[in-house]
Amino acid sequence: MLYKKHHRGDIVKKFVFLFIGFTQPTPEIMQAWMQWIKSVEDKIADMGNGLGREEK
């Protein structure tokens, strides 16, 4: 199920943020990312975990 009913009857959607690969971000990009995460962290249902193998 990708949605659940809220107590008011509203539908609350859940979205998945998925990315493939990784490139080390610049300090400016990392700062912007952290500011964005902080702005939405109270709306995040589950931070989740990585999928697949991690390269070392």
Residue pairs with C-beta under 8 A, 6 or more apart in sequence:
2 13
2 14
3 11
3 12
3 13
3 14
4 11
4 12
4 14
5 11
5 12
6 12
14 45
25 33
